[in-house]
């Protein structure tokens, strides 16, 4: 069994910061991708940031220069540091872990981020 659990969501004012964390527990995985997605009400789920194989990182244009994705191998976590938050960042944020051994994609339940004044 693999569990993916997000934490760190909450409320912030425009211009503020939040840090999301994603922990993976259960059987050891040969992880190929670590990704953060978000979904706002009435909108499709979108990719926010990713750490790919070879440590390449990728960001949505809307969060470039404001969000940073990082990983901690010892804690088996991936974090999303969010700075200069905007109201349009309000969404439920999901962590997705992709692995090749065993092959699979694992999603967390999500954590809510609300940015408002």
N, CA, C and O of each residue as an XYZ file, in Angstrom:
468
protein
N       0.834     -1.190      0.000
C       0.000      0.000      0.000
C       0.875      1.247      0.000
O       1.903      1.305      0.674
N       0.455      2.216     -0.750
C       1.148      3.504     -0.810
C       0.152      4.583     -0.404
O      -0.987      4.604     -0.870
N       0.593      5.460      0.453
C      -0.222      6.607      0.831
C       0.526      7.887      0.502
O       1.731      7.999      0.730
N      -0.203      8.842     -0.035
C       0.340     10.166     -0.322
C      -0.494     11.154      0.480
O      -1.715     11.209      0.331
N       0.161     11.926      1.324
C      -0.561     12.820      2.221
C       0.003     14.230      2.099
O       1.194     14.458      2.311
N      -0.870     15.170      1.756
C      -0.469     16.564      1.672
C      -0.784     17.286      2.986
O      -1.698     16.910      3.721
N      -0.010     18.317      3.252
C      -0.259     19.151      4.424
C       0.235     20.558      4.139
O       0.954     20.791      3.167
N      -0.156     21.487      4.990
C       0.367     22.844      4.893
C      -0.551     23.853      4.244
O      -0.218     25.036      4.172
N      -1.689     23.413      3.777
C      -2.613     24.365      3.181
C      -3.216     25.280      4.227
O      -2.984     25.108      5.424
N      -3.984     26.247      3.776
C      -4.627     27.178      4.687
C      -4.970     28.468      3.990
O      -5.129     28.514      2.770
N      -5.081     29.517      4.779
C      -5.442     30.825      4.248
C      -4.228     31.750      4.262
O      -3.383     31.684      5.155
N      -4.167     32.597      3.268
C      -3.110     33.593      3.199
C      -3.659     34.841      2.540
O      -4.626     34.781      1.780
N      -3.049     35.949      2.828
C      -3.418     37.204      2.175
C      -2.644     37.347      0.877
O      -1.576     36.754      0.731
N      -3.154     38.110     -0.055
C      -2.388     38.375     -1.278
C      -1.007     38.903     -0.936
O      -0.847     39.785     -0.092
N      -0.023     38.349     -1.604
C       1.358     38.715     -1.318
C       2.011     37.859     -0.261
O       3.217     37.962     -0.033
N       1.235     37.018      0.387
C       1.764     36.160      1.436
C       2.393     34.887      0.912
O       2.561     34.702     -0.294
N       2.739     34.007      1.853
C       3.439     32.770      1.509
C       2.831     31.586      2.235
O       2.266     31.727      3.320
N       2.954     30.423      1.625
C       2.590     29.162      2.251
C       3.554     28.097      1.762
O       4.124     28.206      0.677
N       3.727     27.072      2.574
C       4.534     25.927      2.166
C       3.676     24.677      2.261
O       3.130     24.368      3.320
N       3.561     23.967      1.164
C       2.852     22.689      1.141
C       3.875     21.558      1.198
O       4.975     21.660      0.654
N       3.487     20.488      1.863
C       4.362     19.336      1.950
C       3.597     18.079      1.557
O       2.402     17.951      1.823
N       4.297     17.169      0.930
C       3.700     15.909      0.482
C       4.586     14.771      0.969
O       5.769     14.704      0.636
N       4.010     13.891      1.751
C       4.762     12.751      2.275
C       4.231     11.453      1.671
O       3.026     11.269      1.504
N       5.148     10.576      1.355
C       4.791      9.276      0.789
C       5.194      8.190      1.770
O       6.337      8.139      2.224
N       4.251      7.329      2.090
C       4.540      6.226      3.000
C       4.090      4.914      2.377
O       3.326      4.888      1.412
N       4.582      3.837      2.951
C       4.203      2.518      2.462
C       5.384      1.821      1.835
O       6.524      1.989      2.269
N       5.107      1.042      0.816
C       6.178      0.253      0.212
C       7.156      1.174     -0.508
O       6.753      2.219     -1.020
N       8.413      0.812     -0.556
C       9.384      1.657     -1.266
C       9.041      1.781     -2.743
O       8.633      0.812     -3.382
N       9.210      2.975     -3.273
C       8.907      3.239     -4.666
C      10.149      3.698     -5.410
O      11.004      4.383     -4.850
N      10.241      3.319     -6.667
C      11.246      3.888     -7.560
C      10.542      5.036     -8.274
O       9.943      4.857     -9.334
N      10.628      6.213     -7.673
C       9.840      7.363     -8.110
C      10.468      8.016     -9.334
O      11.676      8.246     -9.383
N       9.621      8.312    -10.326
C      10.091      8.983    -11.535
C       9.628     10.432    -11.618
O      10.299     11.268    -12.225
N       8.483     10.729    -11.011
C       7.970     12.092    -11.043
C       7.345     12.446     -9.701
O       6.714     11.617     -9.045
N       7.538     13.699     -9.314
C       6.877     14.270     -8.144
C       6.203     15.548     -8.616
O       6.869     16.475     -9.077
N       4.908     15.595     -8.501
C       4.170     16.703     -9.110
C       3.148     17.300     -8.147
O       2.580     16.611     -7.299
N       2.940     18.572     -8.304
C       1.860     19.289     -7.626
C       0.871     19.776     -8.689
O       1.249     20.407     -9.676
N      -0.381     19.469     -8.460
C      -1.476     19.946     -9.291
C      -2.391     20.806     -8.430
O      -2.297     20.790     -7.202
N      -3.263     21.545     -9.072
C      -4.296     22.276     -8.340
C      -5.578     22.294     -9.156
O      -5.569     22.189    -10.383
N      -6.669     22.430     -8.436
C      -7.968     22.510     -9.089
C      -8.835     23.520     -8.356
O      -9.135     23.371     -7.171
N      -9.226     24.542     -9.086
C     -10.116     25.563     -8.552
C     -11.551     25.183     -8.906
O     -11.774     24.449     -9.868
N     -12.527     25.673     -8.141
C     -13.927     25.344     -8.429
C     -14.302     25.699     -9.863
O     -14.054     26.813    -10.324
N     -14.899     24.745    -10.555
C     -15.348     24.980    -11.913
C     -14.260     24.916    -12.965
O     -14.516     25.172    -14.141
N     -13.049     24.578    -12.553
C     -11.937     24.524    -13.501
C     -11.320     23.137    -13.515
O     -11.517     22.341    -12.597
N     -10.576     22.867    -14.567
C      -9.893     21.582    -14.663
C      -8.649     21.577    -13.776
O      -8.072     22.617    -13.458
N      -8.268     20.372    -13.396
C      -7.039     20.227    -12.626
C      -5.854     20.563    -13.531
O      -5.796     20.127    -14.681
N      -4.908     21.345    -12.998
C      -3.770     21.763    -13.799
C      -2.466     21.486    -13.075
O      -2.398     21.504    -11.846
N      -1.438     21.230    -13.862
C      -0.111     21.006    -13.310
C       0.475     22.334    -12.854
O       0.460     23.316    -13.595
N       0.988     22.356    -11.639
C       1.597     23.565    -11.085
C       3.115     23.476    -11.157
O       3.777     24.392    -11.645
N       3.660     22.368    -10.666
C       5.114     22.219    -10.623
C       5.461     20.740    -10.586
O       4.674     19.917    -10.120
N       6.641     20.413    -11.080
C       7.042     19.014    -11.127
C       8.543     18.871    -10.994
O       9.307     19.718    -11.459
N       8.956     17.789    -10.352
C      10.354     17.357    -10.378
C      10.361     16.057    -11.177
O       9.739     15.067    -10.791
N      11.072     16.084    -12.286
C      11.106     14.941    -13.179
C      12.385     14.139    -12.961
O      13.216     14.500    -12.127
N      12.537     13.070    -13.698
C      13.765     12.291    -13.611
C      14.941     13.169    -14.005
O      14.812     14.054    -14.851
N      16.077     12.922    -13.393
C      17.247     13.740    -13.658
C      17.186     15.091    -12.980
O      17.957     15.993    -13.305
N      16.260     15.231    -12.028
C      16.139     16.456    -11.228
C      15.678     17.665    -12.040
O      15.795     18.801    -11.579
N      15.166     17.435    -13.222
C      14.626     18.567    -13.974
C      13.349     19.057    -13.286
O      12.579     18.263    -12.746
N      13.140     20.351    -13.312
C      11.932     20.918    -12.730
C      11.144     21.633    -13.810
O      11.685     22.102    -14.811
N       9.851     21.697    -13.567
C       8.964     22.336    -14.532
C       7.895     23.099    -13.754
O       7.406     22.627    -12.727
N       7.541     24.271    -14.249
C       6.531     25.100    -13.591
C       5.502     25.582    -14.607
O       5.814     25.795    -15.779
N       4.276     25.748    -14.135
C       3.267     26.415    -14.949
C       3.677     27.878    -15.103
O       4.264     28.457    -14.189
N       3.376     28.470    -16.236
C       3.743     29.865    -16.461
C       3.163     30.770    -15.383
O       3.779     31.772    -15.019
N       2.000     30.434    -14.876
C       1.319     31.297    -13.915
C       2.013     31.344    -12.550
O       1.735     32.231    -11.742
N       2.911     30.395    -12.293
C       3.565     30.365    -10.973
C       5.074     30.514    -11.062
O       5.752     30.554    -10.036
N       5.607     30.597    -12.266
C       7.063     30.767    -12.412
C       7.512     31.992    -11.644
O       6.837     33.021    -11.639
N       8.656     31.870    -10.997
C       9.280     32.941    -10.207
C       8.532     33.238     -8.924
O       8.919     34.138     -8.178
N       7.457     32.492     -8.650
C       6.740     32.668     -7.372
C       6.722     31.389     -6.544
O       6.738     31.445     -5.315
N       6.690     30.237     -7.211
C       6.634     28.946     -6.528
C       7.941     28.197     -6.746
O       8.586     28.341     -7.784
N       8.325     27.395     -5.754
C       9.509     26.550     -5.868
C       9.174     25.155     -5.373
O       8.622     24.986     -4.286
N       9.509     24.165     -6.172
C       9.300     22.778     -5.771
C      10.638     22.189     -5.355
O      11.660     22.442     -5.992
N      10.630     21.400     -4.280
C      11.872     20.792     -3.808
C      11.560     19.427     -3.210
O      10.408     19.128     -2.894
N      12.581     18.609     -3.057
C      12.406     17.275     -2.506
C      13.386     17.052     -1.367
O      14.471     17.633     -1.335
N      12.990     16.211     -0.446
C      13.847     15.835      0.663
C      13.896     14.313      0.666
O      12.951     13.658      1.104
N      14.988     13.757      0.183
C      15.066     12.307      0.053
C      15.034     11.605      1.401
O      14.451     10.528      1.531
N      15.658     12.211      2.404
C      15.715     11.533      3.702
C      14.332     11.421      4.322
O      14.021     10.431      4.985
N      13.504     12.433      4.107
C      12.155     12.422      4.661
C      11.140     11.886      3.664
O       9.965     11.719      3.993
N      11.594     11.616      2.441
C      10.705     11.136      1.393
C       9.521     12.077      1.215
O       8.370     11.647      1.147
N       9.824     13.361      1.141
C       8.783     14.372      0.963
C       9.112     15.269     -0.222
O      10.256     15.360     -0.667
N       8.094     15.911     -0.706
C       8.267     16.938     -1.729
C       7.470     18.154     -1.265
O       6.334     18.029     -0.809
N       8.068     19.304     -1.387
C       7.439     20.515     -0.904
C       7.175     21.485     -2.048
O       7.823     21.450     -3.093
N       6.202     22.347     -1.808
C       5.912     23.431     -2.734
C       5.922     24.723     -1.926
O       5.034     24.970     -1.110
N       6.939     25.540     -2.169
C       7.047     26.822     -1.509
C       6.338     27.847     -2.386
O       6.704     28.039     -3.546
N       5.334     28.497     -1.837
C       4.530     29.438     -2.605
C       4.719     30.843     -2.045
O       4.447     31.091     -0.870
N       5.183     31.750     -2.880
C       5.442     33.134     -2.482
C       4.583     34.073     -3.333
O       4.085     33.706     -4.398
N       4.430     35.292     -2.825
C       3.676     36.334     -3.553
C       2.354     35.756     -4.056
O       2.022     35.849     -5.238
N       1.624     35.169     -3.145
C       0.371     34.524     -3.507
C      -0.639     35.516     -4.042
O      -0.671     36.680     -3.643
N      -1.467     35.027     -4.962
C      -2.517     35.834     -5.576
C      -3.868     35.160     -5.340
O      -3.921     33.951     -5.116
N      -4.950     35.920     -5.387
C      -6.274     35.296     -5.223
C      -6.513     34.163     -6.223
O      -7.202     33.193     -5.908
N      -5.953     34.283     -7.408
C      -6.154     33.237     -8.415
C      -5.370     31.962     -8.115
O      -5.509     30.970     -8.831
N      -4.551     31.979     -7.067
C      -3.888     30.741     -6.625
C      -4.811     29.899     -5.738
O      -4.478     28.770     -5.380
N      -5.962     30.454     -5.391
C      -6.912     29.712     -4.573
C      -7.365     28.457     -5.292
O      -7.873     28.518     -6.412
N      -7.178     27.318     -4.641
C      -7.511     26.034     -5.252
C      -7.228     24.932     -4.241
O      -6.657     25.173     -3.177
N      -7.630     23.741     -4.588
C      -7.211     22.570     -3.832
C      -5.966     22.029     -4.524
O      -5.960     21.804     -5.734
N      -4.924     21.827     -3.743
C      -3.634     21.399     -4.282
C      -3.416     19.911     -3.997
O      -3.604     19.435     -2.878
N      -3.019     19.207     -5.037
C      -2.837     17.760     -4.974
C      -1.399     17.380     -5.302
O      -0.761     17.974     -6.171
N      -0.915     16.386     -4.591
C       0.397     15.828     -4.871
C       0.201     14.520     -5.640
O      -0.660     13.707     -5.302
N       0.992     14.340     -6.649
C       0.950     13.113     -7.442
C       2.355     12.531     -7.529
O       3.310     13.220     -7.887
N       2.458     11.265     -7.199
C       3.735     10.561     -7.262
C       3.630      9.482     -8.338
O       2.706      8.668     -8.323
N       4.567      9.481     -9.255
C       4.605      8.457    -10.297
C       5.822      7.581    -10.069
O       6.906      8.072     -9.754
N       5.634      6.285    -10.231
C       6.719      5.349     -9.965
C       6.772      4.296    -11.061
O       5.788      4.053    -11.760
N       7.952      3.671    -11.199
C       8.093      2.619    -12.211
C       8.313      1.247    -11.615
O       8.241      0.248    -12.330
N       8.575      1.176    -10.338
C       8.781     -0.118     -9.720
C       8.340     -0.067     -8.264
O       9.129      0.329     -7.406
N       7.124     -0.450     -7.963
C       6.112     -0.915     -8.910
C       5.523      0.222     -9.716
O       5.516      1.374     -9.281
N       5.030     -0.114    -10.897
C       4.478      0.898    -11.781
C       3.163      1.422    -11.216
O       2.282      0.650    -10.836
N       3.044      2.751    -11.166
C       1.798      3.294    -10.670
C       1.827      4.792    -10.500
O       2.889      5.414    -10.511
N       0.650      5.366    -10.343
C       0.495      6.779    -10.052
C      -0.338      6.890     -8.784
O      -1.373      6.239     -8.642
N       0.123      7.714     -7.882
C      -0.499      7.798     -6.574
C      -0.835      9.257     -6.263
O       0.021     10.138     -6.339
N      -2.094      9.490     -5.913
C      -2.574     10.831     -5.604
C      -2.902     10.958     -4.128
O      -3.342     10.005     -3.485
N      -2.679     12.145     -3.609
C      -3.148     12.458     -2.279
C      -4.563     12.989     -2.329
O      -5.144     13.137     -3.405
N      -5.119     13.277     -1.157
C      -6.487     13.786     -1.058
C      -6.556     15.292     -1.309
O      -7.635     15.843     -1.530
N      -5.422     15.937     -1.274
C      -5.404     17.369     -1.538
C      -5.429     18.207     -0.270
O      -5.831     17.743      0.797
N      -4.996     19.436     -0.413
C      -5.032     20.388      0.686
C      -5.484     21.743      0.123
O      -5.028     22.165     -0.940
N      -6.375     22.409      0.841
C      -6.984     23.641      0.339
C      -6.093     24.845      0.610
O      -5.567     25.014      1.710
N      -5.937     25.669     -0.402
C      -5.234     26.951     -0.280
C      -6.212     28.046     -0.677
O      -6.787     28.017     -1.765
N      -6.391     29.007      0.214
C      -7.291     30.124     -0.054
C      -6.533     31.427      0.133
O      -5.963     31.688      1.193
N      -6.536     32.233     -0.907
C      -5.827     33.521     -0.863
C      -6.869     34.625     -0.989
O      -7.513     34.773     -2.028
N      -7.023     35.387      0.070
C      -7.993     36.478      0.049
C      -7.617     37.508      1.093
O      -6.908     37.221      2.057
N      -8.114     38.717      0.873
C      -7.859     39.778      1.833
C      -9.048     39.942      2.772
O      -9.021     40.795      3.659
